Amino acid sequence: MTNDTAVFDAMRADPKNGEREWAGRMGTRDAIRRDGLEIDTASLAFCPHEWINSAGYVDIELVRKFPLMLAL
């Protein structure tokens, strides 16, 4: 497996204070935009395309199984 897919942290506005907060997932640009979230461009990382689920987000179980395969 090679780290060939760019992924980013998905961000959203905190409903209480309006500040940006992590939405709890990493995904592709397309998935994050589709779901109405913001992309944290500073969080760019690369992962194997096999780790991307059908919704366009990183499968956290695979990250836990192979933690060193996520390239920052």
C-alpha positions as CSV (number, residue, x, y, z in Angstrom):
1,M,0.0,0.0,0.0
2,T,1.2,3.5,-0.8
3,N,0.2,6.8,0.6
4,D,-1.5,8.1,-2.5
5,T,-4.6,9.8,-1.3
6,A,-4.7,13.4,0.1
7,V,-6.9,13.7,3.1
8,F,-7.8,16.6,5.4
9,D,-9.4,17.2,8.8
10,A,-13.0,18.1,8.4
11,M,-14.0,21.2,10.5
12,R,-17.3,22.7,11.5
13,A,-18.6,25.7,13.4
14,D,-19.2,25.1,17.1
15,P,-22.9,26.0,17.6
16,K,-22.3,27.6,21.0
17,N,-19.5,30.0,20.1
18,G,-19.1,29.8,16.3
19,E,-15.5,28.9,16.5
20,R,-14.1,26.2,14.1
21,E,-13.7,22.8,15.7
22,W,-12.7,19.4,14.4
23,A,-15.7,17.3,13.1
24,G,-14.1,14.1,14.2
25,R,-13.1,12.8,10.8
26,M,-10.5,13.0,8.0
27,G,-11.6,12.7,4.4
28,T,-11.1,13.7,0.9
29,R,-11.8,17.2,-0.3
30,D,-14.9,16.1,-2.2
31,A,-16.4,14.3,0.8
32,I,-15.8,17.2,3.2
33,R,-17.3,19.7,0.8
34,R,-20.3,17.4,-0.1
35,D,-21.2,17.2,3.6
36,G,-21.1,21.0,4.1
37,L,-18.0,20.9,6.3
38,E,-14.8,23.0,6.0
39,I,-11.4,21.7,5.0
40,D,-8.5,22.4,7.3
41,T,-5.8,22.8,4.6
42,A,-3.0,22.8,7.1
43,S,-3.9,19.3,8.1
44,L,-2.9,17.7,4.8
45,A,-1.9,14.1,5.1
46,F,-1.7,11.1,2.8
47,C,-3.0,7.6,3.2
48,P,-3.5,4.5,1.1
49,H,-6.6,4.7,-1.1
50,E,-7.7,1.4,0.4
51,W,-8.4,3.2,3.7
52,I,-11.0,5.5,2.1
53,N,-14.6,4.2,2.8
54,S,-17.5,4.6,0.4
55,A,-18.4,8.0,1.9
56,G,-14.9,9.4,1.2
57,Y,-13.6,9.4,4.8
58,V,-10.7,7.6,6.4
59,D,-11.6,4.3,8.0
60,I,-10.4,4.8,11.6
61,E,-10.1,1.1,12.3
62,L,-7.4,0.7,9.6
63,V,-5.6,3.7,11.0
64,R,-5.6,2.0,14.4
65,K,-4.3,-1.2,12.9
66,F,-1.5,0.4,10.8
67,P,-0.9,3.8,12.6
68,L,2.5,4.5,10.9
69,M,1.0,4.3,7.4
70,L,-0.6,7.8,7.7
71,A,2.0,10.2,6.1
72,L,1.9,13.9,7.3
